[in-house]
Amino acid sequence: MKVKGAIRSAVVMALLMIAARPTTATIRYSVSFDHPEKHLFHVTMTIPARSGEVMVAMPAWNALYQVRDFAVRVRDIKAICTSLAAVPMQLWQLDKDTWRVSLAAPCDPGGRNNVEIRYSIQWDDAGPFNSQLNEHHAFVNLAEILMYLPDRRAEDTQITFEDVPGGWNIASELAAGPQLASFVAPGYDALVDAPVEAGKFDESNFESGGAHFRVIVDATSWNHGHLENALRRITAYELQLMGGAPFQEFTFYFHIGPEAAVGAGGMEHANSTAIADTSIEGAAAVAAHEFFHVWNVKRIRPQSLEPVDYTREQYTRALWFAEGVTNTYSAFALERTGLWSKRQFYDDLASQIERVESHPAHEWQSAEESSLDAWFEKYDAYNAPDRSISYYDKGQIIGDMLDMAIRDATDNHKSLDDVLRLMNEKYAKQGKFYDETRDIRAAVEEIAGKSFENFFRRYVSGVDEIPYNDFLANAGLQLKTDAGFSITEVSHPTDRQRRIREGLLHGSTD
């Protein structure tokens, strides 16, 4: 068995620091893959006890803006005191997600005791938003299988995988731990923001923009060269756009093949992303979106999503920007790197407009309201065209219209690119979070040098019909709806329109 972990110079120093601390500084997990055909992760959580009671909880949500109550999958939970010998302890369930253990003899509330929480949790759900254990592989979003201490999330953590089937490798973007098949993280939040793949996967590596990239692929058949070529282009472009990598290493996890039709999509993490798609081309297109999340949402992040509350919904009005404008940039990246033609770019934007316009709900649900209502997406009734619009679609449209409006306001000297770079400098690099639409608008106005109050009031907070051709005309484009929705270039653009169109397509400014 090989263990693949993030390799960086800081790891050695971190491990030395961990080793020098008392054992009470680290919360440890062991996860067994024993009998993977049963789809049960066997978890032991070892907690250095510090008071008269220990409280543990299972997250109610992760990976999707949906409360999915992972505790419903928990089985056979028990508590053990290990001060002298393994002594069962009384475990009280407080609500659907939370349990309490009171320390009593032979566990001394004032002594140095370890409390073990042991349980099994069932997962065999495909896709980057779920976890899965079967004879073929394991893919783990750790928040979906690991309990946490609500008042001790910042303490060091270590996870060790046991009973790993023969021939399986393990990959995680977590730092390697002090023993085989173990990893460490400076707290629960960092631990669960790094998924784990275990199995007989393929791995390749490349360098881009001064950073190291790992590509982990579980696929029935795939074209290694085609996928890596696309990733090299995407990462190089987006790193150049945003001024370099905020990490030393990044991992792409891919599940590719017909079986990926169930649970297809992508999930962003701070230093990695997990993607499932039926084709190489589809997986690469998703990668353009997910990699841009390195900045937009993971680091350029709304305050409303911080700190993470695993117990309940966290509402934000900014998903049109965090997800929708990330869609804008995935399309930009694909076209600007030559992976798409400009016709594909035009057709993609036209399809977003058609989807929004074909949903009667666009007349009453704004982009901000769609963001707030994301937690309803697990209900089929909510996704009906007369009930909701997608903040992905509306946000992508708003992103393109903003880009053309900023270019028009500045004679193509500035663009939406400058807005993202400004927010990266002002928030991400300073460890700060932005205040919803107010701070997005402020960044746009700082770059454009004029008020965008009318734009945000009408098209972001409000439900006014977007005058598409007024914005598209800035770039010498027009929307036609006579035979479906399509975007075409005007016959005789002015020099100004031509320059703005070239800026839109190539990311350039004058």
Residue pairs with C-beta under 8 A, 6 or more apart in sequence:
1 164
1 166
1 167
1 168
1 169
1 170
1 180
1 181
2 169
2 170
3 169
3 170
3 176
3 180
3 181
3 182
4 169
4 170
4 171
4 172
4 203
4 214
4 216
5 171
5 172
5 173
5 174
5 175
5 176
5 177
5 183
6 172
6 173
6 174
6 175
6 176
6 248
6 249
6 251
6 271
7 176
7 212
7 249
8 175
8 248
8 249
10 175
11 175
11 176
14 175
14 184
14 186
15 175
15 177
15 178
15 184
18 25
18 26
18 156
18 158
18 178
18 184
19 178
21 156
23 48
24 48
24 50
24 112
25 48
25 155
25 156
26 48
26 155
26 156
26 157
26 158
26 184
27 45
27 46
27 47
27 48
27 149
27 152
27 155
27 156
27 157
27 158
27 188
28 45
28 46
28 157
28 158
28 159
28 160
29 43
29 44
29 45
29 46
29 146
29 157
29 158
29 159
29 160
30 43
30 44
30 46
30 159
30 160
30 161
30 162
31 41
31 42
31 43
31 140
31 145
31 146
31 159
31 160
31 161
31 162
32 41
32 42
32 43
32 161
32 162
32 163
33 41
33 133
33 138
33 161
33 162
33 163
33 164
33 165
33 168
33 198
34 42
34 162
34 163
36 133
36 134
36 135
36 138
36 165
37 134
37 135
39 122
39 123
39 124
39 132
39 133
39 134
40 75
40 120
40 121
40 122
40 133
41 120
41 121
41 122
41 123
41 131
41 133
41 140
41 145
42 118
42 120
42 163
43 117
43 118
43 119
43 120
43 121
43 145
43 146
43 147
44 116
44 117
44 118
45 56
45 116
45 117
45 118
45 146
45 147
46 82
46 114
46 115
46 116
47 54
47 56
47 114
47 115
47 116
47 117
47 149
48 112
48 113
48 114
49 103
49 107
49 109
49 112
49 113
49 114
49 115
51 103
51 109
52 102
52 103
52 109
53 100
53 101
53 102
53 103
54 79
54 100
54 101
54 103
54 115
54 149
55 94
55 98
55 99
55 100
55 101
55 149
55 150
55 151
56 98
56 99
56 100
56 101
56 117
56 147
56 148
56 149
57 97
57 98
57 99
57 147
57 148
57 149
57 150
57 310
57 311
58 70
58 71
58 74
58 97
58 98
58 147
58 148
59 70
59 97
59 143
59 144
59 148
59 192
59 310
59 311
60 67
60 68
60 69
60 70
60 71
60 96
60 97
60 310
60 311
60 312
61 67
61 68
61 310
61 313
62 68
62 70
62 141
62 143
62 144
62 192
62 310
63 128
63 129
63 130
63 141
63 143
63 144
63 267
64 129
64 377
64 378
65 313
65 319
65 374
65 375
65 377
66 375
66 377
66 378
67 312
67 313
67 375
68 378
69 96
69 97
70 121
70 143
70 144
70 145
71 96
71 97
72 96
73 121
73 122
73 123
74 119
74 120
74 121
75 119
75 120
75 121
75 122
76 118
76 119
76 120
77 91
77 99
77 117
77 118
77 119
78 88
78 91
78 117
78 118
78 119
79 88
79 89
79 90
79 91
79 99
79 101
79 115
79 116
79 117
79 118
80 86
80 87
80 88
80 89
80 115
80 116
80 118
81 87
81 88
81 89
81 103
81 106
81 107
81 113
81 114
81 115
81 116
82 113
82 114
82 115
82 116
83 106
83 107
83 108
83 111
83 112
83 113
83 114
84 106
85 106
86 116
87 106
87 107
89 101
89 102
89 103
89 104
89 107
89 115
90 101
90 102
90 104
91 99
91 100
91 101
92 99
92 100
92 101
92 102
93 99
94 100
97 311
98 150
99 117
101 115
101 117
103 109
103 113
103 115
107 113
107 115
117 147
119 147
121 144
121 145
123 130
123 131
123 132
123 133
123 140
123 144
123 145
124 132
124 133
124 134
125 131
125 132
125 263
126 132
126 255
126 259
126 260
126 262
126 263
126 276
127 255
127 260
127 262
127 263
127 264
127 265
127 276
128 139
128 141
128 195
128 253
128 255
128 263
128 265
128 266
128 267
128 273
128 274
128 275
128 276
129 141
129 263
129 265
129 267
130 139
130 141
130 144
130 263
131 138
131 139
131 140
131 141
131 144
131 145
132 138
132 139
133 140
135 165
136 199
137 168
137 197
137 198
137 199
137 200
137 201
137 218
138 168
138 196
138 197
138 198
138 199
139 195
139 196
139 197
139 198
139 218
139 253
139 255
139 274
140 195
140 196
140 197
140 198
141 192
141 195
141 267
141 274
142 159
142 191
142 192
142 194
142 195
142 196
143 192
143 310
146 159
146 188
146 191
146 192
148 188
148 310
149 155
149 188
153 187
153 188
153 189
154 186
154 187
154 188
155 187
155 188
156 184
156 185
156 186
156 187
157 184
157 185
157 186
157 187
157 188
157 190
157 191
158 177
158 178
158 182
158 183
158 184
158 185
159 174
159 177
159 182
159 183
159 184
159 185
159 191
160 177
160 179
160 181
160 182
161 170
161 181
161 182
161 196
161 198
162 181
164 170
164 181
164 198
167 200
168 198
168 199
168 200
169 198
169 199
169 200
169 201
169 203
170 181
170 196
170 197
170 198
171 196
171 197
171 198
171 201
171 203
171 214
171 216
171 251
171 253
172 183
172 194
172 195
172 196
172 197
172 251
173 194
173 249
173 250
173 251
173 269
173 271
173 272
174 183
174 184
174 185
174 190
174 191
174 194
174 196
175 183
175 184
175 185
176 182
176 183
176 184
177 183
177 184
178 184
183 194
183 196
185 191
185 194
189 307
189 308
190 270
193 269
193 270
194 269
194 270
194 271
194 272
195 253
195 267
195 269
195 272
195 274
197 216
197 218
197 253
197 274
199 218
201 216
201 217
201 218
202 216
202 217
202 218
202 219
202 222
202 224
203 214
203 215
203 216
203 217
204 214
204 215
204 217
204 224
204 228
205 212
205 213
205 214
205 215
206 213
206 215
206 228
206 231
206 232
207 213
208 232
208 235
208 236
208 239
209 235
209 236
209 239
209 240
209 244
209 245
210 244
210 245
211 235
211 239
211 245
211 247
211 248
211 249
211 250
212 248
212 249
212 250
213 231
213 235
213 249
213 250
213 251
213 252
214 249
214 250
214 251
214 252
215 227
215 228
215 231
215 251
215 252
215 254
216 251
216 252
216 253
216 254
217 224
217 227
217 254
217 256
218 253
218 254
218 255
218 256
219 254
219 255
219 256
219 257
220 256
220 257
220 258
220 259
221 257
222 254
222 256
222 257
222 280
223 280
226 280
226 284
227 254
227 280
227 283
227 284
230 280
230 284
230 287
230 339
231 252
231 284
231 287
233 337
233 338
233 339
234 284
234 287
234 288
234 291
234 333
234 334
234 337
234 339
235 250
235 291
236 337
237 333
237 336
237 337
238 288
238 291
238 292
238 294
238 329
238 333
239 245
241 329
241 333
241 417
241 420
241 421
241 507
242 294
242 295
242 420
242 421
242 424
243 421
243 424
245 294
246 294
246 295
246 299
246 428
246 429
247 270
247 271
247 294
249 271
250 271
250 272
250 291
250 294
251 271
251 272
251 273
252 272
252 273
252 275
252 287
253 272
253 273
253 274
253 275
254 275
254 276
254 277
254 283
255 274
255 275
255 276
255 277
256 276
256 277
256 278
256 279
256 280
256 283
257 278
258 278
260 276
260 277
260 278
261 278
263 276
264 276
264 277
264 278
264 282
265 275
265 276
265 286
266 273
266 274
266 275
266 276
266 286
266 287
266 289
266 290
267 273
267 274
267 275
267 290
268 290
268 293
268 294
268 297
268 298
269 298
270 294
270 298
270 299
271 294
273 287
273 290
273 291
273 293
275 283
275 286
275 287
275 290
276 283
277 283
277 286
284 339
285 330
285 334
285 339
288 329
288 330
288 331
288 333
288 334
288 339
289 326
289 327
289 329
289 330
292 326
292 329
292 330
292 333
293 326
295 420
295 424
295 428
296 321
296 322
296 325
296 326
296 329
296 420
297 322
297 323
297 326
299 424
299 427
299 428
300 420
300 423
300 424
300 427
300 428
300 434
301 322
301 427
301 428
301 433
301 434
302 316
302 318
302 322
302 433
302 434
302 435
302 436
303 433
303 434
303 435
303 436
304 314
304 315
304 316
304 317
304 318
304 436
305 314
305 316
305 433
306 433
308 314
313 375
315 372
315 375
316 322
316 371
316 372
316 436
317 368
317 369
317 371
317 372
317 436
317 437
318 368
318 371
318 434
318 436
318 437
318 440
319 370
319 371
319 374
319 391
319 395
320 367
320 368
320 370
320 371
320 391
320 394
320 395
320 398
320 460
321 395
321 399
321 437
321 440
323 391
323 392
323 395
324 367
324 391
324 392
324 393
324 394
324 395
324 396
324 397
324 398
324 399
325 395
325 396
325 398
325 399
325 416
325 420
327 352
327 392
327 393
327 395
327 396
327 399
328 395
328 396
328 399
328 400
328 403
328 416
329 399
329 420
331 340
331 345
331 348
331 349
331 396
332 507
333 339
334 340
334 344
334 345
335 341
335 342
335 344
335 345
335 505
336 505
336 506
336 507
340 348
342 505
345 505
346 477
346 486
346 487
346 488
347 486
347 487
349 396
349 397
349 400
349 487
350 479
350 485
350 486
350 487
351 485
352 393
352 396
352 397
353 397
353 468
353 479
353 485
354 484
354 485
355 390
355 393
356 362
356 389
356 390
356 393
356 394
356 397
357 485
358 385
359 385
359 386
359 388
359 389
360 385
360 386
361 385
361 386
361 387
361 388
361 389
362 389
362 394
362 463
363 463
364 463
365 373
365 388
365 389
365 463
366 460
366 461
366 462
366 463
367 389
367 391
367 394
367 395
367 398
367 459
367 460
367 461
368 437
368 460
368 461
370 388
370 389
370 390
370 391
370 394
371 391
373 382
373 388
374 391
376 382
376 388
377 383
381 387
382 388
397 466
398 459
398 460
399 416
400 471
400 504
401 455
401 459
401 466
401 468
401 471
402 416
402 419
402 444
402 452
402 455
403 415
403 416
403 417
403 504
404 471
404 472
404 474
404 475
404 500
404 504
405 448
405 452
405 455
405 471
405 474
406 414
406 415
406 416
406 418
406 419
406 444
406 447
406 448
407 414
407 415
407 474
407 475
407 500
407 503
407 504
407 509
408 474
408 500
409 448
409 449
409 450
410 447
410 448
410 449
410 509
411 496
411 510
412 496
412 499
412 500
412 503
412 509
412 510
413 509
413 510
414 447
414 448
414 449
414 509
415 503
415 507
415 509
417 507
417 509
418 447
418 509
419 440
419 443
419 444
419 447
422 443
422 446
422 447
423 434
423 439
423 440
423 443
426 432
426 434
426 443
427 433
427 434
427 439
434 440
434 443
437 456
437 460
437 461
441 452
441 453
441 456
441 460
444 452
445 451
445 452
458 464
459 466
468 479
469 478
469 479
472 478
472 479
472 487
473 490
473 497
474 497
474 500
475 497
475 500
475 501
475 504
476 489
476 490
476 493
476 494
476 497
476 498
476 500
476 501
477 487
477 488
477 489
477 490
477 501
478 487
478 488
478 489
478 490
479 485
479 486
479 487
480 486
480 487
480 488
489 501
490 497
493 501
499 510
502 508
503 509
503 510
